[in-house]
Amino acid sequence: MKFKLFHKLIGLFILIGLTPFCPISTYAFFNSKSALRKKTMDQLSFLEESRKETIALYLDTVRRQVVTQAQNIMTIDAMDRLTMGFKSFNRTEQHAFYAEESLVNSRLKARYVYQQSNTINAPPDALSLWWPQVLVSSISVVPVYCKQSFSRQ
């Protein structure tokens, strides 16, 4: 296929016009890509430092609050009383409970049976799921709660 001179000249001018465009656009693309990457990394570094300082300031504030509370006479007194009260609770309340352990266990089981019969769509094995596998007396707070709950009935 033969091209006329007119078509050859048009094609040649387009080729000559696009020849400098390709290297310049390639250079601009890689240059802008590098600049965007650098700007993004700078922003992320700034954000990292900012967050790092914020977290360090927060942790320092919490540390100072802990130190202040640890030196506070009211906190020290409250912790001493809590320790003494906990030891006293374990001695008095648990001993009182163990005397009535079988009564409390039977009432607790009766409560679970009642709950199973009055719960809609309760599975037939609900009692075995709800009844604690460990002895109730081995838990320190539950016996007192049960004793107080059943004594109101």
Buried (B, 14 or more C-beta within 10 A) or exposed (E): EEEEEEEEEEEEEEEEEEEEEEEEEEEEEEEEEEEEEEEEEEEEEEEEEEEEEEEEEEEEEEEEEEEEEEEEEEEEEEEEEEEEEEEEEEEEBBEEBEEBBEEBBEBBBEBBBEEBEEEEEBEEEBBEEBBEEEEBBEBEEBBBEBBEEBEEE
